[in-house]
Amino acid sequence: MPARILVDGEAAQQVSVLDRGLAYGDGLFESIRLVGGVAPLWSRHMQRLADGCARLRIPAADPQQLWREALQVSAGMPQSVVRITLSRGQGERGYALPVHVQPTRVVAAFAPPQVDRDVYAEGVRMRVCAIRLAEQPLLAGIKHLNRLEQVMARAEWDDPAIAEGVLLDSHERVISATMANLFAVIDGQLLTPSLDRCGVAGVARAEVLACCPAARVGDMTLAMLHAADELFLSSSVRGIAPVRSLDGRDHRPGALTRRLQQHWQDLGFTMEQAG
């Protein structure tokens, strides 16, 4: 359960049943890791939120106001995950955009997820999901409220030994994991899937790409993943996690994965702070 919730700046735990975020998934969200009152990737989260607002034609939120509210809801928590939800707000029934838009803003703080230390040392086990992501370039990259594809993907397995699933698009191109972005090192080259048709462009992914300017972004196949020298996941909440197996095929953490894990610790996200 969240520690504290603010709705439009006021302590509350309810939004209107007429809110378009509830009715249509008409909005955006960000899940932001805070450590000791610091959010190292804050600017990247705000940039993605602003981009999403521009694409959906939702009035942008004030980042300074969001920061004040993030600190308010996480006060007293040495570690937290602050979720910012921004919907288009209430409107007339139907899909047409409201004439006067008054966005709904929800800011809530949660305890960080519990992650076994072995995950960072040895990696996670993954499977390939059967569901295929639909292509919609207008929504590709942004973190909109409709996460039904990810919900249905995660419903495909209940084996506690499997931590994540690989998501493909309808053309069998690798896109991401259900909750993270995916990277592969093949013949010394760092690769990550293109997200211009579907998928979420994570802020941790952006940080990795900034650290590794020689990385290539493009189409990726399952065969490429199976042949990779290293596989790892990036998440703004969980950090950098190696992949130890994919559909039963073993992988080993490599030098680049370890270097990026060290970068994450240098940002302030230590293993002890992973839960």
C-alpha positions in Angstrom: 0.0 0.0 0.0 1.2 3.6 -0.7 2.6 5.5 2.3 0.9 8.7 1.3 -1.2 10.0 -1.6 -1.9 13.5 -2.9 -4.6 14.1 -5.4 -4.3 17.5 -7.1 -2.1 18.6 -4.1 -4.5 17.5 -1.4 -4.3 14.4 0.9 -6.8 12.0 -0.6 -7.3 8.5 -1.8 -10.1 8.9 -4.4 -10.6 10.3 -7.9 -13.8 10.8 -9.7 -15.5 7.8 -11.4 -15.8 10.2 -14.4 -12.1 10.7 -14.7 -10.9 9.8 -18.2 -7.9 8.0 -16.8 -10.3 5.5 -15.3 -12.7 5.4 -18.2 -10.2 5.3 -21.1 -6.7 5.0 -19.8 -6.4 8.6 -21.0 -3.2 9.7 -19.3 0.4 9.0 -18.3 2.5 7.9 -15.4 6.0 7.8 -14.1 7.5 5.5 -11.4 10.5 7.3 -9.8 13.0 5.9 -7.5 14.0 8.2 -4.6 17.0 7.5 -2.3 17.4 9.8 0.7 15.3 12.5 -0.8 17.2 12.4 -4.1 15.9 11.2 -7.5 19.0 10.8 -9.7 16.9 10.2 -12.9 14.3 13.0 -12.2 15.1 15.1 -15.2 14.7 12.1 -17.5 11.4 11.3 -16.0 10.2 14.9 -16.4 11.4 14.9 -20.1 9.4 11.7 -20.9 6.3 13.0 -19.0 6.5 16.3 -21.0 6.9 14.4 -24.3 3.9 12.2 -23.4 1.8 15.3 -22.5 2.7 16.9 -25.8 1.7 13.8 -27.8 -1.5 13.2 -26.0 -2.4 17.0 -25.9 -2.6 17.0 -22.1 -1.5 20.2 -20.4 1.9 19.6 -18.9 2.4 19.5 -15.2 4.8 21.8 -13.4 8.0 19.8 -12.6 8.7 22.0 -9.6 5.2 21.3 -8.2 5.6 17.6 -8.8 9.0 17.6 -7.0 7.5 19.4 -4.0 4.7 16.8 -3.9 7.1 13.9 -4.4 9.2 15.1 -1.4 6.0 15.5 0.6 4.6 12.0 0.1 8.0 10.4 0.6 9.0 12.4 3.7 10.5 10.1 6.3 11.1 7.2 3.9 14.9 6.5 3.3 14.0 4.8 0.1 10.8 5.0 -1.9 9.2 4.7 -5.3 7.0 7.8 -6.1 4.3 7.2 -8.8 3.1 10.3 -10.6 -0.2 9.8 -12.5 -1.5 12.5 -14.8 -4.8 12.0 -16.5 -6.8 14.3 -18.7 -9.3 14.7 -15.8 -13.0 14.6 -16.0 -14.9 15.2 -19.2 -18.2 14.7 -21.1 -19.1 11.1 -21.9 -17.5 9.9 -25.2 -14.1 9.9 -26.8 -14.0 13.5 -27.9 -11.5 15.6 -26.0 -13.1 17.9 -23.3 -13.4 21.5 -24.3 -11.8 22.6 -21.1 -9.2 20.2 -19.8 -8.4 20.1 -16.1 -5.9 17.3 -15.6 -6.0 15.1 -12.5 -2.7 14.7 -10.7 -2.0 11.9 -8.3 1.3 11.6 -6.5 1.9 8.6 -4.2 4.9 7.1 -2.4 5.5 3.3 -2.0 8.1 1.2 -0.4 10.7 0.0 -3.0 10.3 -3.6 -4.3 12.2 -6.3 -2.6 14.9 -7.6 -4.9 17.1 -10.6 -3.9 20.7 -9.6 -4.0 21.4 -12.7 -6.1 19.4 -11.1 -8.9 22.2 -8.5 -9.3 25.0 -11.0 -8.9 23.7 -13.9 -11.0 20.8 -12.6 -13.0 17.1 -13.4 -13.7 15.4 -16.2 -15.6 13.2 -15.2 -18.4 10.7 -16.7 -20.9 9.2 -15.5 -24.2 5.6 -14.3 -23.9 3.0 -15.5 -26.3 1.2 -12.2 -26.5 2.4 -9.8 -29.2 2.5 -6.0 -28.7 0.4 -4.0 -31.1 2.1 -1.3 -33.2 1.0 2.3 -32.7 3.8 4.9 -33.4 1.8 7.7 -31.8 1.9 6.0 -28.4 5.3 4.2 -28.8 7.8 5.2 -26.2 5.6 7.1 -23.8 4.3 5.6 -20.5 0.5 5.9 -21.0 -2.0 4.4 -18.6 -3.1 1.5 -20.7 -0.9 -1.4 -19.6 -3.2 -4.2 -20.6 -0.7 -5.9 -22.8 1.8 -6.1 -20.0 -0.9 -7.3 -17.6 -1.9 -10.1 -19.9 1.8 -11.0 -20.6 2.5 -11.3 -16.9 -0.6 -13.5 -16.5 1.1 -16.1 -18.8 3.2 -17.7 -16.0 3.1 -18.3 -12.3 6.5 -20.0 -11.9 8.3 -18.0 -9.1 11.6 -19.0 -10.7 10.8 -16.9 -13.8 11.2 -13.2 -13.1 10.4 -11.6 -16.5 9.1 -12.2 -20.0 10.3 -11.1 -23.4 7.7 -9.2 -25.4 7.7 -9.3 -29.2 5.7 -7.3 -31.7 3.5 -8.8 -34.5 6.5 -9.1 -36.8 8.4 -11.2 -34.2 10.8 -8.4 -33.4 12.0 -8.2 -29.8 10.7 -5.1 -28.0 11.3 -5.3 -24.3 10.6 -7.2 -21.1 7.2 -6.7 -19.4 8.6 -4.3 -16.8 12.0 -3.3 -18.2 14.0 -2.5 -21.3 16.3 -5.1 -22.8 19.9 -4.9 -23.9 22.2 -7.5 -25.6 26.0 -7.5 -26.2 26.7 -9.4 -29.5 30.3 -9.6 -30.7 31.3 -6.7 -28.5 28.5 -4.4 -29.7 25.7 -3.2 -27.3 22.3 -3.4 -28.9 18.8 -2.5 -27.8 15.5 -2.8 -29.7 14.0 0.2 -31.5 10.9 1.5 -29.8 9.4 3.7 -32.6 6.5 1.3 -33.2 5.6 0.1 -29.7 7.0 -0.3 -26.2 8.1 2.1 -23.5 11.3 4.1 -23.8 12.5 3.7 -20.2 14.5 6.4 -18.5 17.0 3.8 -17.3 17.4 2.8 -21.0 18.1 6.5 -21.8 20.8 6.5 -19.1 22.4 3.4 -20.5 22.5 4.8 -24.0 24.0 8.0 -22.7 26.7 6.0 -21.0 27.4 3.9 -24.1 27.2 6.2 -27.1 28.4 3.5 -29.4 25.4 1.4 -28.7 23.1 0.6 -31.6 19.3 0.9 -31.6 17.5 -1.2 -34.1 15.5 -4.3 -34.9 16.3 -7.4 -32.8 15.3 -11.0 -33.2 15.0 -13.9 -30.7 17.9 -15.6 -32.5 20.1 -12.5 -31.7 19.1 -12.8 -28.1 20.0 -16.4 -27.9 23.4 -15.7 -29.5 24.2 -12.8 -27.2 27.3 -12.7 -25.1 25.5 -10.7 -22.4 21.8 -9.9 -21.8 20.6 -7.5 -19.2 17.5 -5.5 -18.2 17.3 -1.8 -17.3 14.7 -0.3 -15.0 14.6 3.0 -13.2 13.1 1.2 -10.2 15.2 -2.0 -10.1 18.4 -0.8 -11.9 20.6 -3.1 -14.0 19.8 -6.9 -13.8 21.7 -9.5 -15.8 19.8 -12.2 -17.5 21.0 -15.7 -16.5 18.7 -17.7 -18.7 16.1 -17.3 -21.5 13.7 -20.1 -22.2 16.2 -22.5 -20.6 19.3 -21.2 -22.5 22.0 -20.1 -20.1 23.7 -16.6 -20.2 26.3 -15.2 -18.0 26.8 -11.6 -16.7 29.6 -9.9 -18.5 32.0 -7.0 -18.2 29.7 -4.4 -19.7 26.8 -5.4 -17.4 29.1 -5.1 -14.4 30.3 -1.7 -15.5 26.7 -0.4 -15.9 25.8 -1.8 -12.5 28.7 0.1 -11.1 27.4 3.3 -12.8 24.1 2.7 -11.2 25.7 2.5 -7.8 27.7 5.7 -8.6 24.3 7.4 -9.2 23.3 6.4 -5.6 21.4 3.2 -6.3 23.4 0.7 -4.3 22.6 -2.9 -4.0 21.5 -2.4 -0.3 19.0 0.1 -1.6 17.5 -2.4 -3.9 15.5 -3.9 -1.1 
